[in-house]
Each structure stands twice: as C-alpha cells, then as structure tokens.
Amino acid sequence: MCTSFLCIGFSLGLGVVFVQILDVFNTTRAQTSLMQSLCIGFIYAGALICGPIVQKLGPGNSLILGGLLSLVGCVGASFAPNVEVLIVTVGFITGIGLCFAFFSSYMVVSRVLTKNKGMGVALITAGSGLGSFLYPQINRLILDAYRWRGLFLLLAGVNFNICLLGFMVRCLTKPLFLTKPSKTDLKRTSKSFNVHVFKNVPYTIFLFCQLPIWMFYTGLSVFIVDIAENRGYSLEAASLLLSALTISTVAGSLLGGILDSVLHIPALLSSSAALLVCAPLTFAFVYFHDYGVMVALAIGHGAFIGTVDVCIPIVVHQLCGPAMYSSALSFFFGLSGLSDILSGPVNGAIRDMTGDYLLMFYLAGGVALVMGVVLLCLELWMRRAKSSLKDVYISRETVDTKL
C-alpha cells in the first residue's frame, strides 16, 4: 500500500509541476506533457518488460532496484537544463523504476495472501488514490518554498524510501521466494504472454476500446491544473481540483466492487453505464467555468472513471477465464500504458493548435459515449451467446434422455 502511494502519487502529482516547467522553459504543452505521460505510461506498460525481471529477482530486490532508479531519475531531473532531459530522467528512468516497484506490490499480494487477495488489491488501490490526493498539495507547498529543482531533489529522497520498503519485503517474504516453483508454476510463467488470447473476439474488442478511453481521460488528469489556471484560478485552487479528481476514484473503485460483489451487476454493464454518465459530465466542462461546479464535475469524473478502472480486471477474467487471465491482463496493461504515453502529446497538441482545451473535452465526451454504447452491445452479445449455448446444451440433454 505504501509503495502504491509513492508510485501513483508521484506520477499524478506531476500535474502541478507541469505548469511551472511550461513557464520556465517556454515550450509547447505537447512536448512538456511527455514528462508526465511517459512516467504514468511506463508504470503500466513497463510491466511487459519488468514482469519477467521481477519474477527472476523477487519483489524485494525489485523494489530496491526500482527505488534506486527513481532516485537517480529525480536527482538528474533537479539539474536538468531543458525539457528533453526532464523527459528522459522523470519520464523514462523514474517511470521504469516506479514500474518495478508498482508491479512488485501486486506480486507480493499474490504470493503472501492465501485468502482475501481481493482485499489486498483493494488496499493497493486505496494507496494509489490516497497518494494521488495528497501529492498535488505536497508538491504545491514545496514548489512555493524551493521551486521545481528543489522539488525533484526532495522527491528523490522520498522515492528512496522504496528501497527501505524493498528491504522489509525481502526479509518478510524470503522463505516464500526461496521455495522452488512447481512444474505447473513454470508452465504458467512460460505462457505469460500467450498471443492466442487475441483469438477471443470479445476480449480483443474490449481491449482496444481502452486505447481511446484512457488517451483522453488520462489527459484530463495531466492538464486539469493548466485548465484551471487558464480560467483564472490560482495554483492552490487548481491543485485542489486535481486532488478532488483523484481522491474520488477511490469511491468509484469501491462502487465498482459493490456493484459486482454485492449487487451482482455484470462488470461490463457497470463500465458501460459509467462511461455513458461520464460523457455529459465531460461536455459540461466546456460550458461551466464556476469553480464549485468544476469541483463537482471533477468528483463525478473521478468516481465513474474509478468504477471503469476497477471493473476492467473483472471483465478480463470473465472474458478469458483463469487460464488466460495473466497474459490477457499483461496485454491490457501494455495497451493502457501506451494510451497514457500518447495522452499528453495528443491533448497537448490539441491545446497548442487550437488555443484551448475545448476540443479535448468534446473528443473525450464523444469517445466515452461511443465506447459506452460499444460495451453495452458487447454485454448483450455475450448474453445472447451464453443463452444460445444453454439452449444447445438443453437440446442435447433432451435428445440423450429420449435415447
């Protein structure tokens, strides 16, 4: 939970730093946003590269490696002479380091908790939301006192605590990870990137629906501070808007869990409904500039996007089953990470070319509307397919009984 707090909090808290970096180096938003987009993207997409390394080194050693890489990246960023160096140090080096740490936290939960693994994952998600809520405010206070170079130097020290967490995990889980894996575990590991999962048409449709969704809604987290400042609000008010957006995702995650576990509403249907609600909320950002209304819209966005986020692993498991779940989820992390990387340059380019973010809001709302309808059709298709299979089974059973 602490690791998740540090990793996701650091990456989303960069939205506050983005505004000052933009003014200092006088660069385009498309270029400057790569710093944050790469960092967020590599935390997820880097799992395709870091996953086998974490399996080899173990989570404790991987956490130590991740802490060292993030330390080097942040220290290098504090001496950066231009945005290009920030993109490499913060976006690439620190992003890969945080990927090692973030992925290791999931591995620890899967190996240590024999029961209530869902609760372990829920705590990791709660840590992410808490970090996303606090980091914008912490970064704002540090920026006021030490400016952006001092901020990255202090964040380097904070991220170095991941190494301490790594030593603790290494000591506490050493007996578990010294155990030799069984032949079944080795067979599962060798099939961790099984491309045959793409033969599953519903999964493939669901997977590629994620690319446009996260490309625009990650962009909202990256640029919301800049949006608020362009509308005449202070950095303090703008950072509070980002915190409202991120903390509400925790409530959305809990809502998604309740809808699936307690009310037994299909996760695909919940995702569709959440996206259809997000569409008008996004369009409303274009017409309402009052701060209170913007906070309410940000909270609504965070809650329903959090519902979509928590439903994704459930949908992937339902579509692919436990045998293909690992590879299916790995491909999802890779594609969602790619969309996170693209979100900054794409939305930043829209702002640079048009002079405002209105087109970004229209595109985000339109994508949410279309993808919500697509997921609804996918849910109806899956229900019809299950019904057809049930009818075939009943007809075969009837024939066998008569015979």
C-alpha positions as CSV (number, residue, x, y, z in Angstrom):
1,M,0.0,0.0,0.0
2,C,2.9,2.4,0.8
3,T,4.6,1.5,-2.4
4,S,1.4,2.2,-4.4
5,F,1.0,5.5,-2.5
6,L,4.5,6.6,-3.6
7,C,4.4,5.4,-7.2
8,I,1.0,6.7,-8.3
9,G,1.1,9.7,-6.1
10,F,4.4,10.8,-7.7
11,S,3.2,10.3,-11.3
12,L,-0.1,12.1,-10.9
13,G,1.3,14.8,-8.7
14,L,3.5,16.0,-11.6
15,G,0.4,17.8,-13.0
16,V,1.2,20.6,-10.6
17,V,4.9,20.8,-11.7
18,F,3.8,20.8,-15.4
19,V,2.6,24.4,-15.2
20,Q,5.8,25.7,-13.8
21,I,8.0,23.7,-16.2
22,L,5.9,25.1,-19.0
23,D,6.7,28.7,-17.9
24,V,10.4,28.2,-17.2
25,F,11.4,26.6,-20.5
26,N,8.7,28.2,-22.6
27,T,8.0,25.0,-24.5
28,T,4.8,23.6,-26.1
29,R,2.3,21.6,-24.0
30,A,2.7,18.6,-26.3
31,Q,6.4,18.4,-25.5
32,T,6.3,19.3,-21.8
33,S,3.5,16.8,-21.1
34,L,5.7,13.9,-22.2
35,M,7.4,14.2,-18.9
36,Q,4.3,13.1,-17.0
37,S,2.7,10.9,-19.7
38,L,5.8,8.8,-20.1
39,C,6.1,8.4,-16.3
40,I,2.4,7.3,-16.0
41,G,2.6,5.1,-19.1
42,F,5.8,3.3,-18.1
43,I,4.4,2.4,-14.7
44,Y,1.8,0.3,-16.6
45,A,3.3,-0.5,-20.0
46,G,6.7,-1.3,-18.5
47,A,5.2,-4.4,-16.9
48,L,5.7,-6.2,-20.2
49,I,9.5,-5.7,-19.7
50,C,9.8,-5.5,-15.9
51,G,7.5,-8.5,-15.2
52,P,10.0,-11.3,-16.1
53,I,12.7,-9.4,-14.3
54,V,10.6,-9.2,-11.1
55,Q,9.8,-12.9,-11.4
56,K,13.6,-13.6,-11.6
57,L,14.8,-11.2,-8.8
58,G,11.8,-11.4,-6.5
59,P,9.7,-8.5,-5.3
60,G,12.1,-7.3,-2.5
61,N,15.1,-7.0,-4.8
62,S,12.9,-5.4,-7.5
63,L,11.6,-2.8,-5.1
64,I,15.2,-1.9,-4.2
65,L,16.1,-1.6,-7.9
66,G,13.1,0.5,-8.5
67,G,13.9,2.8,-5.6
68,L,17.4,3.3,-6.9
69,L,16.3,4.1,-10.4
70,S,13.7,6.6,-9.3
71,L,16.3,8.2,-7.0
72,V,18.7,8.6,-10.0
73,G,15.9,9.9,-12.2
74,C,14.7,12.6,-9.8
75,V,18.3,13.7,-8.8
76,G,19.1,14.0,-12.5
77,A,15.9,16.0,-13.1
78,S,16.9,18.6,-10.5
79,F,19.9,19.5,-12.6
80,A,18.0,19.4,-16.0
81,P,19.0,22.3,-18.3
82,N,16.0,21.7,-20.6
83,V,12.7,19.8,-21.1
84,E,14.4,17.0,-23.1
85,V,16.4,16.0,-20.0
86,L,13.3,16.0,-17.9
87,I,11.6,13.7,-20.3
88,V,14.4,11.2,-20.0
89,T,15.0,11.5,-16.3
90,V,11.5,11.8,-15.0
91,G,9.5,10.1,-17.8
92,F,11.8,7.2,-18.7
93,I,14.2,6.5,-15.8
94,T,11.9,7.3,-12.9
95,G,8.9,5.7,-14.7
96,I,10.7,2.4,-15.2
97,G,11.9,2.5,-11.6
98,L,8.4,3.0,-10.3
99,C,7.1,0.2,-12.6
100,F,9.4,-2.2,-10.9
101,A,8.0,-1.1,-7.5
102,F,4.4,-1.0,-8.5
103,F,4.4,-4.4,-10.2
104,S,6.2,-5.9,-7.3
105,S,3.5,-4.8,-4.9
106,Y,1.0,-7.0,-6.8
107,M,3.4,-9.9,-6.8
108,V,3.7,-9.7,-3.0
109,V,-0.1,-9.8,-2.6
110,S,-0.5,-12.8,-4.9
111,R,2.2,-14.8,-3.1
112,V,1.7,-13.8,0.5
113,L,-2.1,-13.6,0.9
114,T,-3.6,-17.1,0.6
115,K,-7.0,-15.6,1.5
116,N,-8.7,-12.3,0.9
117,K,-6.4,-11.4,-2.1
118,G,-9.2,-9.1,-3.3
119,M,-8.8,-7.1,-0.1
120,G,-5.1,-6.9,-0.7
121,V,-5.6,-5.5,-4.2
122,A,-8.3,-3.1,-2.8
123,L,-5.7,-1.7,-0.3
124,I,-3.2,-1.2,-3.1
125,T,-5.9,0.7,-5.0
126,A,-6.7,2.8,-1.8
127,G,-3.0,3.6,-1.5
128,S,-2.9,4.9,-5.1
129,G,-6.0,7.1,-4.5
130,L,-4.6,8.5,-1.3
131,G,-1.2,9.3,-2.9
132,S,-3.0,10.9,-5.9
133,F,-4.9,13.1,-3.5
134,L,-2.0,14.2,-1.3
135,Y,0.8,14.6,-3.7
136,P,-0.6,17.6,-5.6
137,Q,-0.9,19.5,-2.4
138,I,2.5,18.5,-1.1
139,N,4.1,19.4,-4.5
140,R,2.4,22.8,-4.4
141,L,3.8,23.6,-1.0
142,I,7.3,22.5,-1.9
143,L,7.2,24.5,-5.2
144,D,6.3,27.6,-3.2
145,A,9.3,27.2,-1.0
146,Y,12.0,25.5,-3.1
147,R,10.9,25.8,-6.8
148,W,10.9,22.9,-9.2
149,R,14.6,21.9,-8.9
150,G,14.3,21.6,-5.1
151,L,11.0,19.7,-5.5
152,F,12.7,17.0,-7.6
153,L,15.6,16.8,-5.2
154,L,13.2,16.3,-2.2
155,L,11.1,13.8,-4.2
156,A,14.3,11.8,-4.9
157,G,14.7,11.4,-1.1
158,V,11.0,10.4,-0.7
159,N,11.3,7.8,-3.5
160,F,14.5,6.4,-2.0
161,N,12.2,5.1,0.8
162,I,11.0,2.5,-1.7
163,C,14.4,0.8,-1.1
164,L,13.6,0.6,2.6
165,L,10.3,-1.0,1.8
166,G,12.2,-3.4,-0.5
167,F,14.5,-4.5,2.3
168,M,11.4,-5.1,4.6
169,V,9.6,-7.1,1.9
170,R,12.8,-9.0,1.1
171,C,13.2,-10.1,4.8
172,L,9.5,-10.8,5.4
173,T,8.9,-12.8,2.1
174,K,12.3,-14.6,1.9
175,P,11.1,-18.0,3.0
176,L,8.3,-17.9,0.4
177,F,10.5,-16.9,-2.5
178,L,13.2,-19.4,-1.7
179,T,10.7,-22.1,-2.3
180,K,11.3,-23.8,-5.7
181,P,8.4,-23.3,-8.1
182,S,6.4,-26.3,-9.2
183,K,6.3,-27.5,-12.8
184,T,2.7,-26.1,-13.0
185,D,4.0,-22.6,-12.0
186,L,6.8,-22.9,-14.5
187,K,4.4,-23.8,-17.3
188,R,2.2,-20.9,-16.3
189,T,5.1,-18.5,-16.4
190,S,6.2,-19.6,-19.8
191,K,2.8,-18.8,-21.1
192,S,2.6,-15.4,-19.5
193,F,2.5,-13.7,-23.0
194,N,0.2,-16.1,-24.8
195,V,-0.9,-14.3,-28.0
196,H,-3.7,-16.9,-28.6
197,V,-5.8,-14.7,-26.2
198,F,-6.4,-12.5,-29.2
199,K,-8.5,-15.3,-30.8
200,N,-11.1,-14.3,-28.2
201,V,-13.0,-11.7,-30.2
202,P,-15.0,-10.2,-27.2
203,Y,-11.7,-9.7,-25.3
204,T,-10.0,-8.2,-28.3
205,I,-12.8,-5.7,-28.8
206,F,-12.8,-4.8,-25.1
207,L,-9.0,-4.4,-25.1
208,F,-8.9,-2.0,-28.0
209,C,-11.8,0.0,-26.6
210,Q,-9.4,1.0,-23.7
211,L,-7.0,2.9,-26.0
212,P,-9.2,5.9,-26.9
213,I,-10.8,5.9,-23.4
214,W,-7.5,6.3,-21.4
215,M,-5.9,8.5,-24.1
216,F,-8.4,11.3,-23.3
217,Y,-9.2,10.7,-19.6
218,T,-5.6,10.4,-18.6
219,G,-5.1,13.7,-20.4
220,L,-7.7,15.3,-18.1
221,S,-5.6,14.4,-15.1
222,V,-2.5,15.8,-16.8
223,F,-3.9,19.1,-17.9
224,I,-6.6,19.9,-15.3
225,V,-4.3,22.2,-13.4
226,D,-3.4,24.1,-16.5
227,I,-7.1,24.3,-17.5
228,A,-8.0,25.8,-14.1
229,E,-5.1,28.3,-14.3
230,N,-6.2,29.4,-17.8
231,R,-9.6,30.1,-16.4
232,G,-8.2,32.5,-13.9
233,Y,-7.8,30.3,-10.7
234,S,-4.7,30.2,-8.5
235,L,-2.3,27.3,-8.4
236,E,-3.7,26.4,-4.9
237,A,-7.3,26.2,-6.3
238,A,-6.1,24.3,-9.4
239,S,-4.2,21.7,-7.4
240,L,-7.2,21.2,-5.2
241,L,-9.2,20.5,-8.3
242,L,-6.7,17.8,-9.3
243,S,-6.9,16.3,-5.7
244,A,-10.7,16.2,-5.9
245,L,-10.5,14.3,-9.2
246,T,-8.0,11.7,-7.9
247,I,-9.5,11.1,-4.5
248,S,-12.9,10.4,-5.9
249,T,-11.5,7.5,-7.9
250,V,-11.2,5.6,-4.6
251,A,-15.0,6.0,-4.0
252,G,-15.5,4.9,-7.6
253,S,-13.4,1.8,-7.1
254,L,-15.5,0.9,-4.0
255,L,-18.7,1.5,-6.0
256,G,-17.5,-0.9,-8.8
257,G,-16.7,-3.5,-6.2
258,I,-20.1,-3.2,-4.6
259,L,-21.9,-3.4,-7.9
260,D,-20.1,-6.6,-8.8
261,S,-19.8,-8.4,-5.4
262,V,-23.0,-7.3,-3.6
263,L,-25.5,-6.3,-6.3
264,H,-24.1,-8.8,-8.8
265,I,-24.4,-6.4,-11.7
266,P,-22.2,-7.5,-14.6
267,A,-18.9,-5.5,-14.7
268,L,-19.2,-4.9,-18.4
269,L,-22.7,-3.4,-17.9
270,S,-21.3,-1.2,-15.0
271,S,-18.4,0.0,-17.2
272,S,-20.9,0.9,-20.0
273,A,-23.2,2.8,-17.6
274,A,-20.2,4.7,-16.0
275,L,-18.9,5.8,-19.4
276,L,-22.4,6.9,-20.6
277,V,-22.6,9.1,-17.4
278,C,-19.1,10.4,-17.9
279,A,-20.0,11.8,-21.4
280,P,-22.3,14.6,-20.3
281,L,-20.0,15.4,-17.4
282,T,-17.2,15.9,-19.8
283,F,-19.3,18.1,-22.1
284,A,-20.3,20.2,-19.1
285,F,-16.7,21.2,-18.6
286,V,-16.9,23.3,-21.8
287,Y,-19.9,25.4,-20.6
288,F,-19.3,25.7,-16.8
289,H,-16.3,27.7,-15.5
290,D,-17.5,28.3,-12.0
291,Y,-15.1,26.7,-9.5
292,G,-17.7,24.9,-7.4
293,V,-19.3,23.4,-10.5
294,M,-15.8,22.4,-11.8
295,V,-15.1,20.6,-8.5
296,A,-18.4,18.8,-8.7
297,L,-17.7,17.7,-12.3
298,A,-14.2,16.6,-11.3
299,I,-15.5,14.5,-8.5
300,G,-18.1,12.9,-10.8
301,H,-15.5,12.2,-13.4
302,G,-13.2,10.5,-10.8
303,A,-15.9,8.4,-9.3
304,F,-17.2,7.0,-12.6
305,I,-13.7,6.6,-14.2
306,G,-12.7,4.7,-10.9
307,T,-15.7,2.4,-11.5
308,V,-14.5,1.7,-15.0
309,D,-11.0,1.1,-13.8
310,V,-11.9,-1.4,-11.1
311,C,-14.3,-3.3,-13.4
312,I,-11.5,-4.0,-16.0
313,P,-9.8,-6.9,-14.2
314,I,-13.2,-8.4,-13.5
315,V,-14.3,-8.2,-17.2
316,V,-10.9,-9.6,-18.4
317,H,-11.3,-12.6,-16.0
318,Q,-14.9,-13.2,-17.2
319,L,-14.0,-13.0,-20.9
320,C,-10.8,-15.0,-20.8
321,G,-11.1,-17.3,-17.7
322,P,-8.3,-18.1,-15.2
323,A,-6.1,-19.9,-17.6
324,M,-5.6,-16.9,-19.9
325,Y,-6.0,-14.2,-17.3
326,S,-2.3,-13.4,-16.7
327,S,-1.5,-12.9,-20.3
328,A,-4.8,-11.1,-21.0
329,L,-4.1,-8.6,-18.2
330,S,-0.5,-8.1,-19.3
331,F,-1.6,-7.1,-22.7
332,F,-4.2,-4.7,-21.2
333,F,-1.5,-3.0,-19.0
334,G,0.7,-2.7,-22.1
335,L,-2.0,-1.1,-24.2
336,S,-3.3,1.2,-21.4
337,G,0.3,2.3,-20.7
338,L,0.6,3.2,-24.4
339,S,-2.5,5.3,-24.3
340,D,-1.2,7.0,-21.2
341,I,2.0,7.9,-23.0
342,L,0.1,9.2,-26.0
343,S,-2.4,11.2,-23.9
344,G,0.0,14.1,-23.1
345,P,1.3,14.8,-26.6
346,V,-2.1,14.3,-28.3
347,N,-4.1,16.5,-25.9
348,G,-1.2,19.0,-25.6
349,A,-1.0,19.3,-29.4
350,I,-4.8,20.0,-29.4
351,R,-4.3,22.8,-26.9
352,D,-1.3,24.2,-28.9
353,M,-3.0,24.2,-32.2
354,T,-6.5,25.4,-31.1
355,G,-5.5,27.7,-28.3
356,D,-7.8,26.0,-25.7
357,Y,-8.9,22.6,-24.4
358,L,-12.5,22.6,-25.7
359,L,-11.8,20.1,-28.5
360,M,-10.2,17.8,-25.9
361,F,-13.4,17.8,-23.9
362,Y,-15.6,17.2,-26.9
363,L,-13.4,14.3,-28.0
364,A,-13.3,12.8,-24.5
365,G,-17.1,13.0,-24.1
366,G,-17.7,11.6,-27.6
367,V,-15.3,8.7,-27.0
368,A,-17.0,8.0,-23.7
369,L,-20.4,8.0,-25.4
370,V,-19.3,5.7,-28.3
371,M,-17.4,3.3,-26.1
372,G,-20.2,3.1,-23.6
373,V,-22.6,2.0,-26.4
374,V,-19.9,-0.5,-27.7
375,L,-19.5,-2.1,-24.3
376,L,-23.3,-2.3,-23.9
377,C,-23.6,-4.0,-27.3
378,L,-20.7,-6.4,-26.2
379,E,-22.6,-7.2,-23.0
380,L,-25.8,-8.0,-25.0
381,W,-23.7,-10.1,-27.4
382,M,-22.2,-12.1,-24.6
383,R,-25.6,-12.7,-23.0
384,R,-27.0,-13.9,-26.3
385,A,-24.0,-16.2,-26.8
386,K,-24.5,-17.7,-23.4
387,S,-28.2,-18.2,-24.0
388,S,-27.5,-19.9,-27.3
389,L,-25.0,-22.3,-25.6
390,K,-27.5,-23.0,-22.9
391,D,-30.2,-23.8,-25.4
392,V,-27.8,-26.2,-27.3
393,Y,-26.9,-27.9,-24.1
394,I,-30.6,-28.4,-23.1
395,S,-31.5,-29.7,-26.6
396,R,-28.6,-32.2,-26.4
397,E,-29.6,-33.3,-22.9
398,T,-33.2,-33.8,-24.1
399,V,-32.1,-36.0,-27.0
400,D,-29.8,-38.1,-24.7
401,T,-32.7,-38.5,-22.3
402,K,-35.1,-39.8,-25.0
403,L,-32.5,-42.1,-26.4
